[in-house]
């Protein structure tokens, strides 16, 4: 693990502001914040203004119970999800990156970027896989619950076979959770080392100050104890004896 971050003496829990009055997490992450803003603007433009969510609504009109032929619209949720992923991917990247940088301040960039990319890949692939096996393929094969054949075999097949296949990629989330726990453990270890180092540094500084004071005292001739000859001379001086008797 690389420790390249300088020690931070600020009290924990404080929200620092830059010269322009922006919170520190905004001023320190301009690229990520721009990506989040771009995704939000892109979503409203493409889905609310242009109306790309039409694909999703048309597909859902086919119905869950497969009582009629969907006419190919069962595949439109995949198209809708593709557009949604492209629009929101930058914002999701920015949000996860800011969270990891703020939560684990000592995590090196290479590992952070790898985790963010893996997180986005696992979540996106899991959603695509689930829609494919729970909606598009069952509609195409006529295997939705209470399908056109009207018998009870397909509901059991959909629940027992297709549903486990659809949710299986979500097991990757447990791996991501394990990585987060590993990052947290490393973060605690580094913070403990920093705390011990600060305590030792403060102690050595205090000892140094005491040593400097002792040094200053030892170099001050006016504060040195008098020798026997100096005491004798001082006594003779106080007695006001003639100079020839002092020699």
Secondary structure as UniProt FT lines:
FT   TURN            12..13
FT   TURN            19..20
FT   HELIX           24..27
FT   HELIX           30..43
FT   HELIX           44..49
FT   TURN            52..53
FT   HELIX           54..60
FT   TURN            61..62
FT   TURN            64..65
FT   TURN            71..72
FT   HELIX           73..75
FT   HELIX           76..103
FT   TURN            105..106
FT   HELIX           109..131
FT   HELIX           132..136
FT   HELIX           137..141
FT   TURN            145..146
FT   TURN            148..149
FT   HELIX           153..157
FT   HELIX           158..162
FT   HELIX           163..167
FT   HELIX           168..171
FT   HELIX           172..219
FT   HELIX           221..223
FT   HELIX           228..239
FT   HELIX           243..246
//
